[in-house]
């Protein structure tokens, strides 16, 4: 997956799978998120949990720290669909991030993050010249706002995100 923007950008992608939300929630979710997920079970619970994880991952990658800060301090409003505002809480970075759920094929869940107030919507398109690779890689290209993410098993086609 490739994301490009004229500002810091982060993208996170997770494949739906059987996960133990009850074991992961205390270290991953805020008390508010735990409350919002409390009435869910089975696939809806796992989907909401992965929505939280991809939103947090996208915001923290955009900040440049990745998942190195306590995830239970980043609120992602799992009951709200579409674009939300997230405070990553990392000094020296934007105070607010616009985080958008990305419409990608099942069984994937994805989100992108850019500084709040950055002009332009997130646009998705399959890129005909980019094919996914089976190896796992995360490359920060050393340029502001460029990340390339591939993780097995990869979606059927690479997707280019334009901001």
Secondary structure, DSSP 8 states (H G I E B T S, - for coil): -EEE-SS-EEEEEEE-----HHHHHHHHS-HHHHHHHTT--HHHHHHHHHHHHHHHHHHHHHHT--TTS-GGG----TTS-SEEEE----TTS-S-EEEEEE---TTEEEEEEEETT-SS--EEEE-TT----SS-EEEE-SSTTEEEEE-SS--SS-EEEE-
